[in-house]
Structure formats: C-alpha cells, structure tokens
C-alpha cells in the first residue's frame, strides 16, 4: 500500500508549532550545548543538539508522538505498521504504546540488534524481513494492504515531518542567531522539518544536509531534481535508504541550501571525536553532521553553527569496530 503522495500537503510552520504543543506533555526539549572542542576543530561557534536524550535515543520519536496522537478511532482500532532500520520503528512503537495502539514493525534481517530489542521492549511486534530497508518496506506495504493496518511511512507523512521539525524550533528558540544548521538525511524527514522551521524563522539561515557516500540516494535525487535509486552499504543505518522519499524531497528541493556526502571513515572519526572530546556517544547518522562540518570548515569559519546529533543508538559491535579502526 503506497502513500498517495500527490494528495499529501506539505506541513507548514504553524503545523510544527501545533506539533510542539502536542508532544510537550510527553517529550521534554533536548539540550543544545556549545562545544568548545568541536568549535575549535571546525573554527566556528558550534552548538550540538542532543537528540539522543529523547526516550528512544533518537529524534524520530517527535514525529511518532505527533502522528499517533492524531489517529482516528478506526486507525487506532486497526493498529499501525511501519518499516524501519530501527529509529523510526522505535518512534512508532513508543508512540503506539503511549496511546494504547498495536504496532508492527518490519525491519531488515540484518538490523542493528540493539534497535530490534528496543522496539520489542516498547511492545511492538517485530518482523525481520528482506535484505535491506527497501525490501522490508515493500513487505510492510503489502502486509498493511492485506490486513488493513494504518501504514506509517518513514518520510511521506506530513505529521511526522511537522513533529521532527520541533528539534529546529527548540534550537532557534534557544539560539536565534544560528547561521547554519547541519542535519543528517536518510529519508529526509528531519531535514525537511529543519528547513520548514529555519526558513520560516529566518530565510537567511543556511540548512545543509549530509548523507553517506555509500548511501547517496537522497543526495543524488536532490541534485537531479527527480528520484534516483542507489545502492547502500554504509554502516550508518540511519542514512541508508536506496529509494528517495517523495514528500521530504519535494520540500528539500525547494528549501535545502546544500547537501554533502561524507565517507565511512569520516563518520567513524566523528563518532570517536564526540566520545573522546565531548563524552557523548552517538550512532553513525548522529555523528555525520560533525563529519560534514569538518569537510565544510572553510565555509563555516566564524559562523554560529548547530549540528543536529540525531541519535545515540549505536550497537556494541558497531562501537567496537569504530574504536578498533582508530
């Protein structure tokens, strides 16, 4: 059951404000902290948005709570289903438990075990299916169509995008003079939300997306102005999509200022740096904004920069590999 994307209306800044009010009883704002260590190495005033402090360890729960809180009685009764490499699934599972709704998550067979366990702990039924996210997504859509579940796409959902955009609302409420925001892109919901908020508050704010060189579908689609599929072999599963998502791409094509790719080594270096110098542990996708900031040092010099560290759900094997590569 594919999303009828053409019927989807792009969320607006007022939608993000409504989402902020809706999620506040359940999700406290996350810290925004200036990092002397990162500021020094980048050559700018750099603030880190600690999204890993959220209950699921990642930003997506903002969108999950916003969306599930708005389900119709019939949708609540039917239950929800989603495809995920982990963070979207945890978001849906958390929100479903909060509002008493049954949740099924389809995840790739090689999923991060820590994220699979977390989804189960939150009460979701997890089905491991397919070699990667996109195969899991196809299986999920088929199951949704057959059983009548409310399918929650990980990108083509206005309420999800409005919900996750609250991270940027919090950043600019605390530090209105931010010049640049760097945000990871897998499907693009977080970056789309960041763009909607930043451009509404101050059109001069530059929003830059970052994806892995080994998973460049969203990047290539944004550059081409049309959907481009690509292979994915990055260890940073939060950045790993083979197929672009139409609604986020539509927003990003209009509002995103730039988009960069970073290497696997740069992502691992960023995870190590944040652990060693900031005493914070993030997953690959969460570290990618720092990797991008280091690539863009010359452009960022002297500016006030916010890096959205989207999640902290790194597995022990992933962390061991990152540390062994040092």
N, C-alpha and C positions, 0 to 999 in steps of 0.2 A: 504494500500500500504506500505509494509515493505521496509526498506532500504536494498539495496543489499550490505550488509556489506563486504562480501568477495571481492567485487570489489573496496571497499574504500581503498585508500592508506593512510597510517599514515602520518600526517603532520610532517614536519621537522623543524629544527631551522631556515633555510632560509625562510620557509613559514611564521614563526612568524615574522621575520624581514620584510617581504613583507606586512604582516598584519599591523604591526606598522606604516609603511609609509602610508598605505591605510586609516587607521582610524584617523590619526593625524589631518587632516583638520576638523574633526567632534567631536573628543573626546580628551580633554586635559588629560595629565597624572594626576593620582590621588596622593595625598600626601602620603609620607612614613614618619612616625614620631616615634621617640624613645619615649617610655612611661616610665617615672620614676616609676609610680605606678605599672604597670604590671611587669617591670623589677625587682622591689623589691619583689613582691609576688612570682614570678617564680624563682628568683635567677639567672637571666641571663640578657644579654643586649637584650631587646625585642623591636622590631620595629613593628608598626601597619600600614598595608596598607589599606588606607581609600577608599575602592571601593564604598562605599555608596555616595561618592561625584559625581559619574557619573550621567548623566541626568535621567536615570531610577531608580537611587538609588541602582544599583547592577551591578556586574561585567559582566554579560552575554551580555550586550549591545555591548561590544567589539566584540564578535563573530557575533552578528546580523549585525552590520555595515559591517564587513568584508565579510560576506556571501552575503548579499543582494546587496552589491556594485558589486558583480561578477555574478549576474544572467544574463542569456541570454535574448535577446529581447522577445523570446517566453515565457520564465518563468515570466518575468515582466508583460507581457500581461495577462497571466493566473491568476496571483496573488499567494500569498503564504498562507499556513496554518500551524499551529503548535499546539501542545498540551502542556499545561503548568499549573503549580500551581501559576504562576504569573511572576517570574523574566524573564524566557525565553520568555514568551508571551510579556512582556513589551519590551524586546530587539527586538523581531521581529517587533512589532508594531512601535517602534521608527524608526527602520531602513527602514521599508516599507514606512513610511510617508516621511522620508528623501529623498527617491529615487522615490516617486510617484507610489508605488505599493500597490494594495489592499491586506489587511491582515485579515485573520480569525483565531481566537484563540479558541480552545476547552479547557475549564477548568472544573475541578470537581465542582459539585453542591455546595460543602461546602468550596469553595475557599475563601481565605483572601479577604474580601470586598474591602480593600484599593487597592490591586493589580488589582482586576477586574475593579474598577473605573479608575485606572491609564491606563489600556490597552484601555478602551473605550475613555478616554481623548486623547490618542495618535492616535485615528482614526480607531482602529481595531473593527471588528465585533466579539463580544464575545459570544460563545455558551456554556452555563453551562450544562454539560452532564456527568453522571457517578458519582459513589460514591468516587472515588479517581483518582489520576493521571493516573494510568494504564488503567482504564476504559475510561477516557477522551481520552487517546492516541489511543486506539483501534477505538473509534468513529471517531477520527480525520483522521486516516489512511483510514478508509472506505470512508469518505467524499472526501478525496484527490483523491482516486482511481475513485470515481464516477464522480467527477466534473473536474478533470484534473489540480487541483492546484499543485503548487510546494510545496511538504511536507517538512518542515524543522524539522527534528528530533532533539531533545534537546541534544543528545550526539553523534550519529553516523553521524557526519558531519565534515570532515576534516577542512573546512574553519572556522567553529565555534571554534574548538579546537585551531587552529592557532591564531584566534582572541583573545580568552580569555587568551592565553599564554602570551600576551603582558603585563599582570599585573606583571608577574615574570621578564620579560625583564626590566621593569621600576624599580623593586626592586633592581636588580643586577647592573643596570646602576648607581644607586644612592649609593648603599652599596655593593660593590663587595665581601666584606669579610663575607657575611652572611654564617653561618654554617648550619642552619636548617630552612626549610620553612614548615609551617603547614597550610594546606588548607582543607576546608570542601569538602565533597563528597556527592552528591545526585546521579546524573547520572555519574559524574566523568569528565566532560569536562574541568572544571577549574583545577582539579588536574592533568589531563593528560597534559594540556598545561604547567603547572608549572614544571612537570617532564621533558618535552622535552627541555625547556629552561635551567633549572638548570643543567641538566646532560651535555648539550652541552657547557655551560659556564665553569662549574667546576664539574666533576663527583664526587668529594668528598662532595658536598652539599647533605645533607640528606633531603629528601622530605617525609613528614608524612601526611597521610590523616586522616580525622576524620568524623565519622558518628554517628547518634543517636542509642543508644541501641534498641530503639523501631522502628527502620527502618534500619535493618542491611543487606539488600540485597547485596549492593555493597561490603561491608566488607566480607560477607560470600563467595561471588563469588571470590573475590581476594584471600582469604585464600585457597579456594578449587581448584582454577585454572580452574574453569568451572562455568557456570551460575547457580546461586542458587536464587530462589524466596523466599521472606519472607514477613510477614505481616508488616504493617506500622501503627503506632498510635502516632507518635511524633507530638508535636505542632509545631516543626520547619519544615514547609512545604518544605523549600529549601533542606532538607536532606531526604525527604520522597519519595523514589521510592521502588516499590515492585519487580521490574524486573531489572536486570543489563543491561547496555548498552554495546554492544559488542566492539565497537571501543575504547572507553575510557578504558574498562577493558583490552583489548589487550595491550595497552600502559602501563597501571598501573602494569600489571603482570610483565612486563619487567623492569620498571624504578622506581616504587614506593618503598621506603625503608621500610616503616612501615605503619600500619593502626590501629587506635584505635577507640573504641566505648565509648561514654560518655552518662551519664544519663540525663533525663529530668531536674532533679534538678540542675545538674552541668551546663547545658545550661542556665537555668534561672539565676543561680548565676552569670554567666559570663556576661549576659546582664546587670544585676544590677551593677556589679562591673565597667563595662565600662561606664555606665551612671554616677555613683557616683564619680568615681575617675578620669575619662578621659573626662567627659562631652560629651560623644558621645553615640548616640542611634543606636543600630544595631538590626537586627532580629535574630531569634534563630540560623539559619545557620551561620550568620555572627559572632556570639559570640562563636561558637563551637571550633574554634582554641584556644581560651583562655582556655576553659574548658579542652581541650586536653593538653595544655601546663602545666596546674596545675596537671594533672594526671602524666605527664612525667617529673616533676620538677627535679628529681634526674639525669635523663639522660641529661637534658638541662643545668645543672649548669655551669655557666661561659661561655656559648656559646653565639654567636650572632644569634638571632632567629627572623624571620619575620613571623608574623601572618597575613594571608590574610582575612580581615574582609569583606566578600563578598557582603554584602548588608545591607541596613537600612530600608527595607520595613516591619516594624513591625506594626500590626494593633493596634488601641486603645484598643480593648478588650484583645488582647494578652499582651500588655504592662500592662494593669490593673491587669491581672492575675499574671504576673511576679512580680509586685510590691506588690500585696496583699499576695503573698507567702513569702515575705521577713521575 
